[in-house]
Amino acid sequence: MGNCCCPEKENESVGKKPPRNKDKNDNQNVAQPVDFEMEFKEIYFIVKVGDITKETADALVSGTDNYVRNRSNSFLTPAMTDSLNKVVAEKRGAAAQEPLLNGEIILTGPGCLRNVQSVFHISVPLWRGGRHREMEILQQGFSKILEEANKNNITSIIFTDIAAQLFGIPKQITAQAMMKAIHEYATKYQGQSKIKTIKFVHKERQTVQLFEDFLRQEAGVRTEKVQSDYSDALQGSKLENEIQTNLKEPLLNQEQNNVDETKQSINPAESSD
């Protein structure tokens, strides 16, 4: 008699346009969810306020640390996290104790999640002022996810903001990286994409609006200049200092393993040359 606190599966058909049921007589004082829909290069996009664990799709994207503990996502309950961690451990086998490189992805089953069939886990880099290829690493990771989804005949996928909380990456940076990856994928596979529906779902209206604006920009629709919670003035000053103070996880990317440091640790005698 397991006791898994996972959401029940909804009846919404994967990849189908949801019914438009906006009521003009709704109370104007009650905030209504952003519900933006558009087709871009033959892929249907849905951007909305909501709970990622209650939106049906073939797969969802989960940001994680280098050790794939899935503790950084506010949308996952402890039961969901524990079930996903077990699935990841089984998938990785003997390599489960080895940390991932930033931007590396793993495709697994859904654990006890009932709204999707698969989960993409992406190792998110910590924000260090943007000077260590954070946006590039994120974009490459998102591109890998889209390519892997296409390879595995995944027709619908859910994204959310996976990098702002524990990892401190400005939402604007995440939105840019995600939309650039999506634009490149949609252009490359236009007319041949196995992915038919991409959803962006987040519980905060401001974040949803930000991603909607970037989607409009990638599609060539005129919008106002996109702003985020983190202005350009903060990137590299107060925000960076706060994050640097709380660094606890290993930062694993290509720049960390400095060639000179590696040589020195393997053969200290070389340093005297």
Backbone bond lengths (Angstrom), bond angles and torsions (degrees), N, CA, C in turn:
res aa  C-N    CA-C-N  psi(-1)  N-CA   C-N-CA  omega(-1)  CA-C   N-CA-C  phi
1 M - - - 1.453 - - 1.516 109.58 -
2 G 1.313 116.70 77.49 1.460 119.26 -179.03 1.513 110.95 -68.53
3 N 1.302 115.19 154.12 1.454 120.94 -179.17 1.513 109.00 -124.42
4 C 1.331 116.60 75.58 1.458 121.64 -175.43 1.516 110.34 -98.48
5 C 1.323 115.62 121.99 1.464 120.83 -176.34 1.524 110.37 -85.22
6 C 1.294 116.53 63.42 1.457 121.25 -179.47 1.512 109.69 -110.21
7 P 1.339 116.88 152.53 1.457 120.32 -178.74 1.516 111.89 -71.65
8 E 1.329 115.40 149.32 1.456 119.90 175.10 1.517 109.51 -72.69
9 K 1.300 117.32 149.49 1.464 121.68 179.98 1.517 109.76 -71.03
10 E 1.325 115.85 135.67 1.452 120.64 179.10 1.518 110.15 -85.27
11 N 1.326 116.32 169.66 1.453 120.88 -178.56 1.518 113.28 -92.20
12 E 1.346 116.23 1.53 1.467 119.29 -179.71 1.520 110.16 -64.79
13 S 1.305 117.86 132.39 1.455 121.95 -179.75 1.513 109.86 -74.94
14 V 1.331 115.73 132.56 1.451 120.64 -179.88 1.517 110.40 -63.40
15 G 1.330 115.42 131.38 1.453 120.16 175.22 1.516 114.46 81.44
16 K 1.356 118.82 0.32 1.448 120.91 -179.50 1.528 109.94 -97.95
17 K 1.324 116.10 151.72 1.449 120.06 177.35 1.523 109.64 -68.47
18 P 1.356 117.28 127.97 1.458 119.57 178.87 1.522 110.08 -70.00
19 P 1.330 118.56 152.44 1.461 120.25 179.64 1.516 111.29 -66.60
20 R 1.287 116.33 142.32 1.464 121.33 176.56 1.531 107.21 -87.62
21 N 1.327 116.04 112.78 1.458 119.14 -176.58 1.519 111.68 -129.99
22 K 1.319 115.91 37.37 1.447 119.25 179.35 1.525 109.48 -73.68
23 D 1.306 117.34 130.69 1.454 122.99 -179.05 1.516 109.31 -104.06
24 K 1.334 116.48 118.67 1.454 120.01 -178.58 1.521 111.78 -66.34
25 N 1.326 116.71 -17.59 1.463 120.05 -179.02 1.515 112.83 -90.54
26 D 1.350 117.04 5.19 1.459 119.94 178.14 1.519 110.24 -59.12
27 N 1.308 116.60 151.50 1.456 121.61 177.76 1.522 110.33 -58.77
28 Q 1.310 117.11 120.19 1.461 121.50 -176.36 1.517 112.38 -67.96
29 N 1.340 117.43 -17.61 1.464 120.59 -179.57 1.524 112.20 -82.81
30 V 1.330 117.01 -9.66 1.460 120.99 180.00 1.530 108.78 -96.93
31 A 1.333 116.05 125.12 1.467 120.70 -179.09 1.526 110.15 -64.08
32 Q 1.318 116.43 123.98 1.455 121.15 178.76 1.526 110.32 -95.35
33 P 1.332 118.23 144.37 1.468 120.70 -178.50 1.523 111.99 -61.74
34 V 1.316 116.13 143.90 1.455 119.80 170.68 1.516 106.74 -68.22
35 D 1.305 117.85 130.32 1.456 121.51 -178.67 1.521 106.97 -136.23
36 F 1.313 115.86 86.55 1.459 121.72 -176.16 1.518 108.89 -108.34
37 E 1.310 116.32 131.57 1.455 121.62 -178.93 1.526 108.80 -131.76
38 M 1.306 116.47 139.14 1.454 120.22 174.43 1.526 109.72 -159.39
39 E 1.318 115.57 156.19 1.450 120.86 174.34 1.516 108.29 -106.09
40 F 1.319 116.23 130.37 1.463 121.56 -177.84 1.520 108.34 -134.36
41 K 1.333 116.12 116.99 1.467 121.65 -179.37 1.527 111.44 50.98
42 E 1.344 114.37 44.47 1.464 123.57 174.58 1.524 113.70 68.82
43 I 1.329 117.74 17.80 1.469 122.09 171.54 1.522 107.22 -115.28
44 Y 1.317 116.39 134.38 1.462 122.25 -177.99 1.529 109.34 -90.83
45 F 1.329 116.59 125.76 1.468 122.52 -177.90 1.521 110.66 -111.11
46 I 1.326 115.37 136.90 1.458 122.86 174.11 1.524 107.36 -125.56
47 V 1.320 117.13 126.65 1.468 121.79 178.31 1.521 106.94 -124.02
48 K 1.332 117.51 121.67 1.466 118.29 -172.88 1.522 112.66 -155.69
49 V 1.323 115.09 157.91 1.461 122.59 171.36 1.525 107.29 -80.19
50 G 1.318 116.88 132.06 1.448 119.01 179.33 1.509 112.44 172.50
51 D 1.321 115.35 -169.29 1.464 124.20 -179.13 1.524 108.00 -105.35
52 I 1.318 116.30 117.77 1.461 121.01 -176.33 1.527 112.36 -61.10
53 T 1.320 117.44 -25.64 1.463 120.44 -178.58 1.531 112.11 -82.74
54 K 1.321 116.81 -2.57 1.464 120.49 179.43 1.524 112.35 -116.27
55 E 1.331 115.93 6.23 1.457 121.32 176.98 1.529 108.82 -100.27
56 T 1.315 117.11 124.30 1.456 119.80 -177.52 1.522 111.79 -80.77
57 A 1.316 115.63 142.35 1.467 123.47 177.17 1.523 107.50 -169.99
58 D 1.312 116.34 172.72 1.464 119.62 175.10 1.528 111.09 -70.35
59 A 1.353 116.20 -36.64 1.471 119.85 -175.01 1.516 110.43 -149.76
60 L 1.320 115.89 157.97 1.463 121.36 170.55 1.522 108.75 -130.45
61 V 1.332 115.51 162.47 1.464 122.13 -177.70 1.520 108.95 -108.27
62 S 1.327 116.02 128.15 1.459 122.51 -179.63 1.526 109.77 -120.83
63 G 1.324 116.92 124.06 1.462 120.68 175.77 1.514 110.51 -81.67
64 T 1.318 117.17 141.75 1.456 120.24 -177.64 1.519 110.51 -145.56
65 D 1.327 116.36 169.02 1.459 121.22 176.57 1.521 109.29 -82.37
66 N 1.328 115.53 -179.08 1.465 120.12 -175.57 1.528 113.72 -63.62
67 Y 1.345 116.27 -22.15 1.459 119.34 -178.68 1.531 112.44 -101.17
68 V 1.330 116.93 12.28 1.464 124.44 172.97 1.523 111.83 51.86
69 R 1.333 114.61 53.91 1.458 119.33 179.00 1.520 112.85 -97.21
70 N 1.339 117.14 -7.29 1.465 121.88 175.11 1.527 113.46 53.79
71 R 1.327 117.05 31.35 1.462 119.78 -178.65 1.530 112.57 -92.83
72 S 1.320 117.16 -1.96 1.463 119.72 -171.73 1.520 113.71 -95.18
73 N 1.323 117.60 -5.53 1.457 120.22 -174.48 1.518 111.59 -97.45
74 S 1.311 116.28 117.28 1.456 120.75 -179.27 1.524 111.81 -68.79
75 F 1.352 117.49 -18.38 1.465 119.38 -177.36 1.519 112.47 -83.67
76 L 1.348 117.87 -7.31 1.457 120.67 179.26 1.527 110.67 -98.76
77 T 1.322 117.20 132.86 1.457 121.07 173.16 1.530 108.25 -79.23
78 P 1.338 118.30 164.04 1.470 119.68 176.99 1.522 113.13 -55.71
79 A 1.334 117.01 -37.13 1.468 120.03 179.86 1.525 110.85 -65.66
80 M 1.329 116.29 -41.89 1.465 120.25 177.52 1.523 110.60 -62.93
81 T 1.323 116.02 -44.63 1.463 121.14 -179.52 1.521 111.08 -60.39
82 D 1.317 116.67 -47.52 1.468 120.34 -179.09 1.527 111.11 -61.31
83 S 1.321 116.30 -41.38 1.474 118.83 -178.97 1.524 111.05 -67.46
84 L 1.337 117.24 -39.41 1.461 120.52 178.45 1.522 111.58 -67.50
85 N 1.330 116.55 -38.69 1.463 120.03 178.74 1.532 111.10 -61.56
86 K 1.320 117.19 -37.36 1.461 120.71 177.60 1.526 110.82 -66.09
87 V 1.317 115.48 -41.20 1.460 120.04 179.80 1.520 110.54 -64.91
88 V 1.355 116.54 -42.07 1.466 121.20 178.95 1.522 110.50 -62.96
89 A 1.341 116.87 -44.22 1.469 120.92 -179.46 1.527 110.81 -60.72
90 E 1.335 116.69 -41.72 1.462 120.55 178.63 1.529 111.01 -65.74
91 K 1.322 115.97 -39.44 1.463 121.03 -178.87 1.529 111.08 -65.83
92 R 1.335 116.84 -41.96 1.466 120.78 -175.28 1.519 112.89 -82.93
93 G 1.312 117.58 -23.16 1.459 120.41 177.98 1.516 112.69 60.20
94 A 1.332 116.19 -126.89 1.465 121.73 -176.37 1.529 112.15 -65.19
95 A 1.336 117.23 -20.53 1.464 120.57 -178.10 1.525 112.50 -86.75
96 A 1.342 117.59 4.35 1.460 121.04 -174.46 1.521 113.41 -61.88
97 Q 1.336 117.23 -25.47 1.460 120.50 -179.32 1.525 112.55 -87.32
98 E 1.307 116.95 -7.95 1.459 120.81 -178.98 1.532 110.50 -89.38
99 P 1.336 117.94 132.42 1.470 119.77 179.69 1.520 111.95 -70.42
100 L 1.319 115.34 153.09 1.454 121.01 176.47 1.522 110.09 -85.98
101 L 1.311 116.27 156.10 1.454 120.73 168.53 1.516 108.37 -76.56
102 N 1.317 116.95 152.86 1.454 120.34 176.27 1.521 109.74 -60.54
103 G 1.331 115.64 134.96 1.444 121.00 -179.83 1.514 113.93 88.47
104 E 1.327 117.77 -7.66 1.463 121.27 178.56 1.528 109.22 -72.94
105 I 1.319 117.08 146.52 1.464 120.70 -178.00 1.517 111.27 -124.16
106 I 1.339 114.96 155.40 1.460 122.40 174.68 1.523 107.27 -135.21
107 L 1.312 116.96 133.72 1.468 121.84 175.84 1.520 108.52 -105.04
108 T 1.337 116.15 122.81 1.464 120.62 -178.52 1.528 110.28 -131.76
109 G 1.329 114.35 178.26 1.455 120.39 170.78 1.519 110.00 -70.94
110 P 1.340 117.95 178.27 1.463 121.55 -172.77 1.517 116.09 -88.35
111 G 1.344 117.64 1.04 1.456 117.27 -173.97 1.523 108.73 62.25
112 C 1.332 116.91 -132.35 1.466 119.07 179.41 1.523 112.21 -93.99
113 L 1.323 118.38 6.22 1.461 120.57 174.03 1.528 109.08 -65.76
114 R 1.306 116.21 134.45 1.459 119.80 -175.98 1.522 113.08 -110.94
115 N 1.316 117.12 -1.55 1.462 119.55 -176.86 1.527 112.78 -96.53
116 V 1.346 116.58 -8.06 1.466 120.82 179.45 1.524 109.19 -137.97
117 Q 1.331 115.13 167.46 1.460 120.58 178.39 1.522 112.77 -103.71
118 S 1.347 115.81 -20.13 1.463 120.71 -177.58 1.521 109.77 -145.11
119 V 1.347 115.61 159.74 1.462 121.71 177.09 1.524 108.88 -133.29
120 F 1.336 115.85 129.57 1.456 121.65 171.25 1.522 108.24 -93.83
121 H 1.322 116.34 121.58 1.457 121.45 175.59 1.528 107.02 -101.61
122 I 1.330 117.07 125.50 1.459 120.72 178.55 1.518 109.47 -120.61
123 S 1.325 116.51 129.12 1.458 122.00 179.12 1.525 108.85 -77.43
124 V 1.333 116.09 113.74 1.467 122.22 -173.04 1.529 110.40 -94.08
125 P 1.323 118.68 132.90 1.472 120.46 177.63 1.518 111.07 -75.55
126 L 1.316 116.68 151.89 1.461 120.83 172.59 1.525 109.51 -75.39
127 W 1.304 116.12 143.54 1.461 121.52 179.71 1.526 110.30 -74.03
128 R 1.323 116.27 124.20 1.465 121.48 178.36 1.527 109.41 -127.98
129 G 1.327 114.03 47.98 1.451 119.71 175.54 1.506 114.07 81.08
130 G 1.320 118.05 5.59 1.449 121.26 179.32 1.514 114.59 81.62
131 R 1.312 117.38 7.51 1.471 120.63 -175.99 1.534 112.80 -94.54
132 H 1.308 117.13 1.41 1.462 120.66 -177.70 1.530 111.46 -123.53
133 R 1.334 115.50 36.99 1.457 122.10 172.28 1.526 113.26 64.39
134 E 1.350 116.94 27.69 1.459 119.09 -176.59 1.525 112.36 -58.99
135 M 1.332 116.77 -46.25 1.460 119.65 -178.33 1.532 110.51 -66.63
136 E 1.316 116.84 -41.34 1.462 120.51 179.10 1.522 110.95 -62.27
137 I 1.336 116.83 -42.24 1.462 121.33 -179.98 1.526 110.58 -63.97
138 L 1.343 115.95 -42.91 1.459 119.87 178.17 1.527 110.94 -62.51
139 Q 1.320 115.40 -46.76 1.468 119.61 -178.40 1.525 110.60 -60.55
140 Q 1.330 116.87 -43.52 1.467 120.18 178.55 1.525 110.98 -62.76
141 G 1.350 116.49 -38.40 1.463 120.50 178.02 1.515 112.00 -64.25
142 F 1.330 116.58 -44.13 1.465 120.20 177.79 1.530 110.82 -63.71
143 S 1.322 116.60 -38.47 1.471 120.37 178.12 1.526 110.64 -62.84
144 K 1.335 116.66 -40.90 1.466 120.58 177.76 1.529 110.80 -62.39
145 I 1.331 116.01 -39.97 1.465 120.27 179.64 1.529 110.35 -62.13
146 L 1.323 116.99 -46.75 1.457 120.96 -179.21 1.530 111.67 -64.04
147 E 1.329 116.27 -41.38 1.462 120.12 178.44 1.529 110.42 -64.49
148 E 1.322 116.61 -43.25 1.470 120.57 -179.38 1.526 110.65 -66.82
149 A 1.333 116.24 -37.80 1.463 120.08 177.53 1.520 110.40 -62.81
150 N 1.311 116.21 -43.86 1.463 120.72 179.25 1.525 110.60 -62.74
151 K 1.335 115.67 -41.29 1.466 121.52 -179.64 1.522 111.49 -64.05
152 N 1.346 116.45 -33.35 1.463 121.09 -176.34 1.531 112.98 -98.24
153 N 1.336 116.26 17.04 1.475 121.33 176.62 1.524 113.19 58.10
154 I 1.317 116.06 34.20 1.464 121.38 175.34 1.523 108.01 -81.02
155 T 1.310 116.66 120.77 1.467 120.39 -172.85 1.524 113.83 -94.63
156 S 1.333 117.22 -19.71 1.467 119.99 -179.61 1.520 109.57 -144.20
157 I 1.319 116.12 143.61 1.463 120.74 -174.66 1.527 109.64 -146.18
158 I 1.329 116.34 143.68 1.458 122.73 -179.08 1.523 109.83 -111.10
159 F 1.328 115.86 128.42 1.456 122.47 173.18 1.524 109.21 -111.53
160 T 1.324 116.16 159.47 1.455 122.38 169.82 1.515 106.89 -149.99
161 D 1.336 117.50 -179.72 1.459 119.52 176.48 1.521 107.92 -77.88
162 I 1.329 117.34 110.59 1.469 121.32 -173.28 1.518 112.79 -105.03
163 A 1.346 117.58 1.13 1.466 118.31 -167.00 1.522 115.56 -124.92
164 A 1.320 118.94 -6.37 1.469 119.78 -171.41 1.527 113.44 -80.25
165 Q 1.317 117.94 -31.25 1.457 119.38 -171.04 1.529 112.34 -79.29
166 L 1.320 117.33 -88.75 1.463 120.21 -176.82 1.521 111.75 -62.80
167 F 1.332 117.13 -34.42 1.459 120.16 -172.84 1.522 113.36 -90.61
168 G 1.323 118.04 -14.54 1.460 122.02 172.51 1.507 116.21 71.42
169 I 1.327 118.47 12.31 1.465 119.88 -178.86 1.527 108.98 -76.50
170 P 1.333 118.10 127.74 1.466 120.37 179.81 1.521 111.37 -54.12
171 K 1.310 115.61 140.23 1.464 120.35 -178.31 1.524 111.34 -58.72
172 Q 1.309 116.20 -34.22 1.455 120.37 179.70 1.528 110.83 -62.68
173 I 1.331 116.53 -38.60 1.465 121.22 179.52 1.527 110.24 -67.50
174 T 1.338 116.18 -44.46 1.463 120.08 178.90 1.524 110.83 -61.96
175 A 1.333 116.27 -42.88 1.465 120.33 -179.87 1.525 111.19 -62.38
176 Q 1.322 116.44 -43.78 1.464 120.44 178.67 1.523 111.37 -61.88
177 A 1.335 115.79 -46.69 1.470 120.11 -178.71 1.523 110.87 -62.12
178 M 1.323 116.31 -44.17 1.459 120.57 -178.48 1.523 111.48 -64.97
179 M 1.330 116.41 -46.57 1.458 119.70 -176.55 1.527 112.62 -69.98
180 K 1.319 117.63 -33.66 1.465 120.01 176.08 1.524 110.34 -65.04
181 A 1.347 116.14 -42.12 1.464 119.99 178.20 1.526 110.71 -63.82
182 I 1.333 116.29 -42.81 1.466 120.53 179.82 1.521 110.72 -65.03
183 H 1.329 116.79 -42.15 1.473 120.89 179.58 1.526 110.40 -60.76
184 E 1.333 116.62 -46.57 1.464 120.35 -179.72 1.532 111.02 -62.77
185 Y 1.330 116.02 -42.21 1.464 120.01 179.87 1.527 110.35 -64.93
186 A 1.340 116.79 -48.76 1.465 121.00 -177.10 1.520 111.26 -62.39
187 T 1.331 116.97 -35.99 1.460 120.93 178.15 1.528 110.89 -69.18
188 K 1.321 116.03 -42.30 1.466 121.49 -178.17 1.530 111.56 -65.50
189 Y 1.340 116.32 -40.46 1.464 119.96 -173.02 1.530 113.50 -108.67
190 Q 1.314 117.26 18.40 1.455 119.24 -177.09 1.529 110.89 -54.35
191 G 1.328 114.62 123.76 1.466 120.32 -178.19 1.511 113.98 86.22
192 Q 1.331 117.66 -11.32 1.466 120.95 -178.43 1.523 112.66 -129.64
193 S 1.317 117.25 6.58 1.461 120.85 -178.03 1.522 111.34 -69.80
194 K 1.333 116.05 132.29 1.457 120.51 173.26 1.529 109.87 -74.95
195 I 1.345 116.17 -27.16 1.471 120.80 176.88 1.520 108.03 -77.28
196 K 1.313 116.15 121.06 1.466 120.93 -178.75 1.528 112.28 -106.58
197 T 1.338 116.80 -26.73 1.464 120.73 -177.04 1.522 110.05 -134.70
198 I 1.333 116.63 131.33 1.458 122.53 173.89 1.521 107.95 -123.87
199 K 1.325 115.89 125.52 1.463 121.12 178.74 1.531 109.70 -110.51
200 F 1.339 115.82 140.40 1.452 119.61 166.36 1.514 106.59 -116.82
201 V 1.335 116.12 119.77 1.460 121.52 -175.42 1.524 108.97 -128.66
202 H 1.322 116.63 133.26 1.467 121.12 177.53 1.520 108.70 -151.11
203 K 1.322 116.40 152.41 1.461 120.18 -176.60 1.526 112.78 -78.07
204 E 1.334 117.87 -17.22 1.461 120.64 -177.91 1.524 110.82 -102.33
205 R 1.327 116.65 128.27 1.456 122.10 -178.67 1.527 111.94 -60.41
206 Q 1.332 117.54 -41.48 1.462 120.51 -177.38 1.529 111.25 -60.84
207 T 1.325 116.11 -41.22 1.467 120.33 179.15 1.522 110.97 -66.82
208 V 1.316 116.75 -42.21 1.462 120.97 178.42 1.525 110.53 -61.46
209 Q 1.341 116.56 -43.23 1.463 119.98 -179.93 1.522 111.17 -63.32
210 L 1.323 116.06 -37.00 1.459 120.69 178.97 1.534 110.94 -61.51
211 F 1.312 116.22 -47.81 1.463 119.60 -179.42 1.533 111.33 -68.40
212 E 1.333 116.99 -33.77 1.460 119.40 175.48 1.528 110.45 -61.92
213 D 1.331 116.57 -43.71 1.467 120.64 -179.38 1.521 111.63 -61.81
214 F 1.333 116.73 -41.43 1.464 119.80 179.51 1.525 110.92 -69.12
215 L 1.323 117.80 -34.61 1.460 120.49 176.10 1.527 109.84 -64.20
216 R 1.315 116.76 -43.37 1.463 120.76 178.07 1.530 110.32 -60.51
217 Q 1.321 116.16 -41.17 1.463 119.88 -179.40 1.524 111.04 -64.43
218 E 1.340 116.93 -44.52 1.461 120.34 179.68 1.528 110.77 -63.27
219 A 1.337 116.12 -30.65 1.458 120.53 179.74 1.525 112.20 -84.79
220 G 1.337 116.42 -1.85 1.450 119.97 178.09 1.510 114.47 83.59
221 V 1.334 117.11 17.64 1.461 121.46 177.72 1.517 108.75 -91.69
222 R 1.323 117.55 130.27 1.457 121.46 -177.51 1.527 110.82 -65.86
223 T 1.346 115.36 133.07 1.463 121.37 176.21 1.513 108.62 -140.46
224 E 1.322 114.96 168.03 1.452 119.22 172.10 1.519 109.06 -70.60
225 K 1.340 117.00 161.25 1.464 120.26 178.09 1.512 109.71 -58.13
226 V 1.334 115.91 130.13 1.457 121.04 -176.80 1.520 110.75 -74.85
227 Q 1.322 116.12 130.85 1.456 121.94 175.96 1.521 108.12 -116.19
228 S 1.318 116.31 157.48 1.457 119.49 177.44 1.517 109.10 -134.74
229 D 1.333 114.91 179.53 1.462 119.44 178.09 1.516 111.08 -62.70
230 Y 1.332 116.44 -23.69 1.454 121.25 -176.20 1.527 109.13 -114.22
231 S 1.309 117.28 106.56 1.456 120.66 -179.60 1.523 109.56 -74.09
232 D 1.330 115.28 165.20 1.457 119.72 178.93 1.521 110.91 -59.76
233 A 1.327 116.40 -30.45 1.467 120.47 -178.56 1.521 111.50 -66.64
234 L 1.344 116.14 -27.75 1.469 119.62 -178.51 1.521 112.43 -83.34
235 Q 1.331 116.55 -28.28 1.451 119.02 -178.45 1.519 110.35 -66.29
236 G 1.266 119.02 109.84 1.454 120.93 -179.85 1.515 112.57 102.54
237 S 1.335 118.40 1.27 1.462 119.21 176.88 1.520 108.96 -126.03
238 K 1.326 117.71 -104.64 1.457 120.86 -175.85 1.524 111.67 -61.52
239 L 1.316 116.84 -47.85 1.461 120.48 -178.99 1.518 111.29 -58.71
240 E 1.318 116.39 -47.59 1.458 120.44 -178.81 1.518 111.27 -61.39
241 N 1.339 116.96 -43.57 1.467 120.85 -179.16 1.519 111.54 -62.11
242 E 1.342 116.18 -40.73 1.468 119.43 179.32 1.521 111.02 -63.26
243 I 1.320 116.27 -41.52 1.462 120.01 -177.93 1.523 111.23 -70.89
244 Q 1.341 116.26 -41.76 1.463 119.73 179.68 1.528 110.57 -60.47
245 T 1.334 116.98 -32.81 1.464 120.90 -179.55 1.516 111.58 -67.19
246 N 1.325 116.03 -28.98 1.462 120.45 -174.68 1.519 114.47 -105.97
247 L 1.326 117.34 15.58 1.457 119.36 -179.92 1.525 110.17 -65.63
248 K 1.319 116.74 121.20 1.458 120.70 179.36 1.525 112.01 -129.55
249 E 1.331 115.65 -19.26 1.461 119.90 -176.41 1.528 110.00 -96.90
250 P 1.341 118.26 152.73 1.470 120.58 176.27 1.504 110.55 -65.98
251 L 1.315 116.73 142.69 1.456 121.45 177.89 1.518 107.56 -102.77
252 L 1.308 116.12 102.88 1.455 120.21 -173.60 1.520 109.93 -108.70
253 N 1.302 116.17 99.06 1.460 119.71 169.90 1.512 108.69 -144.03
254 Q 1.305 115.19 178.34 1.453 119.17 -173.08 1.519 112.61 -61.07
255 E 1.315 117.81 -30.38 1.449 120.33 -176.58 1.527 112.40 -76.66
256 Q 1.340 116.54 -21.32 1.452 118.62 -177.46 1.516 111.74 -67.49
257 N 1.321 115.25 -42.49 1.460 119.48 -177.54 1.518 109.07 -80.88
258 N 1.306 115.81 69.33 1.459 122.07 -178.87 1.523 110.55 -58.27
259 V 1.318 116.06 132.98 1.465 120.82 -174.93 1.519 111.41 -59.28
260 D 1.331 117.29 -45.36 1.460 119.86 -178.22 1.516 111.36 -62.95
261 E 1.357 117.19 -41.99 1.460 120.02 179.97 1.520 110.57 -64.68
262 T 1.345 115.62 -38.47 1.459 119.26 179.86 1.522 110.97 -63.90
263 K 1.336 115.90 -45.43 1.460 119.49 179.62 1.521 110.90 -61.04
264 Q 1.328 115.61 -41.92 1.454 119.90 -176.91 1.518 111.63 -65.38
265 S 1.346 116.62 -38.03 1.463 119.69 -179.11 1.519 111.10 -73.18
266 I 1.350 117.14 -31.82 1.465 119.29 179.91 1.507 111.85 -79.54
267 N 1.332 116.76 -41.64 1.451 120.54 -176.98 1.536 109.19 -141.98
268 P 1.356 117.67 84.47 1.465 121.45 -176.89 1.511 113.02 -54.98
269 A 1.339 117.45 -24.67 1.473 118.70 -176.96 1.492 111.60 -64.48
270 E 1.340 117.66 -25.25 1.458 120.03 -178.93 1.512 112.48 -64.78
271 S 1.342 116.75 -24.61 1.462 119.95 -177.35 1.515 112.94 -68.33
272 S 1.343 117.69 -15.66 1.463 120.38 -178.76 1.518 112.07 -88.17
273 D 1.351 116.98 -7.95 1.472 119.63 -179.35 1.505 111.42 -69.71
